[in-house]
Amino acid sequence: MGIFGRSYAWRAFILACGMAWFGPAAELAAATLMTPGAADLIRKSTEPFGLSAWDLSFGAVRDKWIGVERKLDDERVQLALCDGDRDHCVSPAALRLLAIVDDARAREGRARLGEINRAINLAIRPMSDLAQWGEIDVWSSPLETFASGAGDCEDYAIAKFEALRLAGVSPDDLRIVIMRDTIHGEDHAVAAARLDGHWLTLDNRRMAMVEDADVRNYRPLFVIDQHGIMQYADAPLLARLPDRDAPSPVMLNSAAQPALISSAN
């Protein structure tokens, strides 16, 4: 080996020793600099649309969801009792919802999700909050929606969120996503379910479920899970893609009203 070869080998040896010495320290420093908030954002990057999200601690959307959560706590007790004893169930709304859940439980995977999406789309009439309640934006619990038989987009999404849980889908794989319709300038809500690592959206505007990567002309704003509501840290416009689906039998109410969640949805 010539002198240049020996010099190169020596430098390589010094470099290797340096990496071995400083490597663990660098990793430790990186771990120390990773604050809980930063780590939480990284963990949440598995949310629908692959965007990070942080907990929302205030605002009208959070207040509305907290109101729904309180009702859900009571309704889950009632649904559990009716599920265990249908003959003595005193809630026709619970029985109608559980009948949909029964059909979904008999299926697996994508077919289970599709059954919930299709059945709830058909069970609820699209109606604006203003027409139904005389208010701009009202979020109804599942049994309220099934008792009235009508609702708008967030009512469909909330009912699907609960029906999927009752049908056996893990709560970790369920979300409600609030998005901005950039074409019509309205907010819209859908349920989302994770299957084999991919998020499928269950939308009252269509019977076919669409993967989040294929959703177009919407800007994701908020995401709700079993733990609460989060706001997306980044909300890029989802580029336009021609919609090849046939018109859905579930049509929107044409009387749009300005609202937190548009009453037209």
Phi and psi in degrees as a GROMACS rama.xvg file:
@    title "Ramachandran Plot"
@    xaxis  label "Phi"
@    yaxis  label "Psi"
@TYPE xy
-75.5238  178.409  GLY-2
-65.9193  -34.8152  ILE-3
-67.4351  -35.7337  PHE-4
-66.8051  -42.1502  GLY-5
-65.8964  -38.146  ARG-6
-63.819  -41.8719  SER-7
-64.1577  -43.324  TYR-8
-63.6217  -39.0934  ALA-9
-65.5824  -43.0308  TRP-10
-63.2519  -38.5728  ARG-11
-62.7618  -39.5771  ALA-12
-64.7142  -43.7188  PHE-13
-61.7116  -43.0565  ILE-14
-63.0753  -43.4571  LEU-15
-62.2758  -41.3984  ALA-16
-63.9696  -39.2768  CYS-17
-64.0291  -42.1256  GLY-18
-64.3402  -40.3763  MET-19
-65.996  -34.2171  ALA-20
-77.4402  -46.284  TRP-21
-90.1277  -17.9865  PHE-22
-56.1584  -55.5568  GLY-23
-58.7836  -37.0731  PRO-24
-65.6698  -39.479  ALA-25
-64.763  -40.289  ALA-26
-65.1376  -39.1312  GLU-27
-63.9132  -41.6964  LEU-28
-63.1104  -41.2556  ALA-29
-63.7626  -40.8703  ALA-30
-66.198  -36.9313  ALA-31
-67.1685  -37.1914  THR-32
-74.9915  -17.1042  LEU-33
-76.7588  96.5359  MET-34
-71.2831  160.445  THR-35
-55.5681  -38.4778  PRO-36
-63.2425  -42.6536  GLY-37
-65.8894  -41.4107  ALA-38
-63.5224  -35.9192  ALA-39
-66.5862  -37.6484  ASP-40
-64.406  -39.9349  LEU-41
-65.4329  -41.9591  ILE-42
-62.2273  -37.3924  ARG-43
-79.1778  -1.78191  LYS-44
-68.4247  -7.09664  SER-45
-86.9569  7.98225  THR-46
-67.9054  163.537  GLU-47
-51.6388  143.289  PRO-48
73.3246  4.51045  PHE-49
66.0524  21.643  GLY-50
-103.057  146.26  LEU-51
-72.8963  153.693  SER-52
-146.323  151.149  ALA-53
-125.519  158.102  TRP-54
-60.9943  137.025  ASP-55
-97.6906  120.617  LEU-56
-102.236  -3.74666  SER-57
-159.072  169.124  PHE-58
116.653  164.117  GLY-59
-65.7188  -37.789  ALA-60
-64.2511  -43.949  VAL-61
-62.2511  -42.8728  ARG-62
-62.1119  -39.9453  ASP-63
-66.4097  -40.64  LYS-64
-67.4667  -38.7557  TRP-65
-59.8215  -39.2467  ILE-66
-62.6849  -40.9927  GLY-67
-66.2911  -41.223  VAL-68
-58.4893  -40.916  GLU-69
-60.852  -42.8387  ARG-70
-67.953  -37.6404  LYS-71
-61.9799  -37.5899  LEU-72
-58.2282  -43.9726  ASP-73
-71.4969  -41.3551  ASP-74
-68.2327  -31.6633  GLU-75
-65.5338  -33.3051  ARG-76
-66.0736  -45.9472  VAL-77
-64.1598  -41.3857  GLN-78
-65.7799  -37.8041  LEU-79
-65.1662  -41.2238  ALA-80
-65.7719  -43.0924  LEU-81
-68.493  -35.3349  CYS-82
-64.8891  -33.2701  ASP-83
-83.3665  -20.5011  GLY-84
-149.436  82.1158  ASP-85
-64.0048  -35.3623  ARG-86
-62.8665  -29.5637  ASP-87
-107.143  11.9536  HIS-88
-72.2114  129.26  CYS-89
-99.3689  5.92609  VAL-90
-113.665  103.972  SER-91
-58.4439  -33.6039  PRO-92
-63.7715  -42.6757  ALA-93
-63.7606  -40.2404  ALA-94
-65.361  -37.8372  LEU-95
-66.6035  -41.9949  ARG-96
-66.2851  -42.3392  LEU-97
-67.1174  -30.3506  LEU-98
-63.2757  -39.1782  ALA-99
-65.8756  -42.3149  ILE-100
-62.5948  -40.1925  VAL-101
-57.6346  -46.2603  ASP-102
-63.3663  -37.3487  ASP-103
-70.3936  -37.2798  ALA-104
-61.7637  -27.0184  ARG-105
-76.1196  -5.38073  ALA-106
-116.377  171.297  ARG-107
-133.081  158.445  GLU-108
58.5068  -135.573  GLY-109
-62.2995  -33.6311  ARG-110
-63.8102  -35.0329  ALA-111
-66.0783  -45.6159  ARG-112
-62.7829  -44.1034  LEU-113
-63.3338  -35.5797  GLY-114
-64.1284  -43.4757  GLU-115
-63.3261  -45.6455  ILE-116
-61.5122  -48.5686  ASN-117
-65.4409  -47.9695  ARG-118
-65.8685  -41.1202  ALA-119
-73.2645  -34.8443  ILE-120
-58.3608  -37.6998  ASN-121
-82.9663  -24.4469  LEU-122
-80.7869  -21.6297  ALA-123
-114.695  130.936  ILE-124
-82.3976  134.133  ARG-125
-69.2423  125.773  PRO-126
-151.637  136.53  MET-127
-69.9249  153.814  SER-128
-63.2628  -35.1863  ASP-129
-64.3187  -41.3991  LEU-130
-70.4241  -37.0983  ALA-131
-84.625  -42.7394  GLN-132
-116.899  -9.28067  TRP-133
75.1318  16.1078  GLY-134
-128.919  160.426  GLU-135
-72.0602  -45.002  ILE-136
-143.378  106.32  ASP-137
-123.64  127.773  VAL-138
-101.094  118.614  TRP-139
-100.5  149.056  SER-140
-77.0998  164.95  SER-141
-56.2827  -45.2653  PRO-142
-70.6816  -31.9894  LEU-143
-62.7506  -42.8957  GLU-144
-66.0521  -43.061  THR-145
-72.4758  -26.8475  PHE-146
-69.9269  -38.9825  ALA-147
-84.3897  -26.7258  SER-148
75.6132  11.4724  GLY-149
-145.391  159.339  ALA-150
175.548  177.341  GLY-151
-114.382  -166.47  ASP-152
-57.5586  -43.3177  CYS-153
-70.0791  -27.1061  GLU-154
-68.0872  -42.4865  ASP-155
-58.4444  -48.1516  TYR-156
-63.0497  -42.9484  ALA-157
-65.26  -42.3638  ILE-158
-63.1416  -41.3642  ALA-159
-67.3373  -40.0559  LYS-160
-55.0767  -45.7081  PHE-161
-76.0085  -39.7368  GLU-162
-63.5308  -39.5763  ALA-163
-63.2167  -40.6802  LEU-164
-63.073  -44.9172  ARG-165
-64.0212  -30.0449  LEU-166
-79.0514  -4.54933  ALA-167
108.688  4.58662  GLY-168
-76.4006  134.693  VAL-169
-61.3194  134.926  SER-170
-56.8816  -27.0932  PRO-171
-64.5329  -20.4529  ASP-172
-105.251  19.0668  ASP-173
-123.53  139.792  LEU-174
-145.486  159.418  ARG-175
-117.109  129.096  ILE-176
-116.632  130.526  VAL-177
-104.77  126.015  ILE-178
-128.913  160.307  MET-179
-100.176  120.689  ARG-180
-77.0477  106.539  ASP-181
-79.053  -11.2543  THR-182
-82.5301  -45.934  ILE-183
-100.586  -4.4786  HIS-184
67.7143  34.0167  GLY-185
-124.688  154.543  GLU-186
-89.0223  146.904  ASP-187
-141.698  143.755  HIS-188
-119.309  140.498  ALA-189
-137.033  157.192  VAL-190
-86.5281  154.439  ALA-191
-137.798  139.534  ALA-192
-132.407  136.896  ALA-193
-93.3682  126.615  ARG-194
-133.391  121.39  LEU-195
52.7966  40.0598  ASP-196
83.1663  0.656514  GLY-197
-118.666  140.439  HIS-198
-91.0728  126.299  TRP-199
-107.217  136.309  LEU-200
-96.0454  134.777  THR-201
-110.154  104.348  LEU-202
-114.741  134.52  ASP-203
-69.8227  -10.7501  ASN-204
-84.5549  -11.2182  ARG-205
-151.56  152.668  ARG-206
-81.97  -33.9196  MET-207
-75.3203  136.96  ALA-208
-82.9391  139.334  MET-209
-120.161  133.588  VAL-210
-68.0351  146.019  GLU-211
-55.8022  -33.8574  ASP-212
-65.4808  -17.9282  ALA-213
-104.285  1.80924  ASP-214
-75.6501  135.533  VAL-215
-128.936  156.787  ARG-216
65.4763  27.9672  ASN-217
-132.868  150.561  TYR-218
-117.899  111.297  ARG-219
-63.866  132.622  PRO-220
-114.847  -51.3461  LEU-221
-134.889  152.901  PHE-222
-136.106  135.523  VAL-223
-117.332  134.497  ILE-224
-132.421  -168.518  ASP-225
-64.8206  -18.632  GLN-226
-94.5969  -17.0365  HIS-227
148.495  -155.838  GLY-228
-117.4  141.33  ILE-229
-128.234  155.579  MET-230
-107.846  135.603  GLN-231
-66.0065  136.614  TYR-232
-74.7295  -29.739  ALA-233
-136.302  133.756  ASP-234
-132.652  76.0069  ALA-235
-72.266  153.46  PRO-236
-71.397  128.183  LEU-237
-82.0902  117.39  LEU-238
-61.4315  156.844  ALA-239
-70.3472  137.184  ARG-240
-136.584  128.394  LEU-241
-55.208  134.359  PRO-242
-87.2558  114.152  ASP-243
-94.2446  -1.34605  ARG-244
-71.6638  148.264  ASP-245
-69.5206  155.96  ALA-246
-56.0825  133.365  PRO-247
-71.3441  144.788  SER-248
-68.2882  -15.5899  PRO-249
-95.118  102.87  VAL-250
-99.5883  155.312  MET-251
-80.8946  149.863  LEU-252
-67.9625  130.653  ASN-253
-79.4971  -10.6163  SER-254
-87.8442  85.0045  ALA-255
-73.1432  139.823  ALA-256
-127.789  140.716  GLN-257
-64.8835  129.628  PRO-258
-163.689  169.957  ALA-259
-58.9923  -51.3977  LEU-260
-114.988  120.2  ILE-261
-55.9785  134.302  SER-262
-70.2395  -8.91319  SER-263
-79.8725  -9.59383  ALA-264
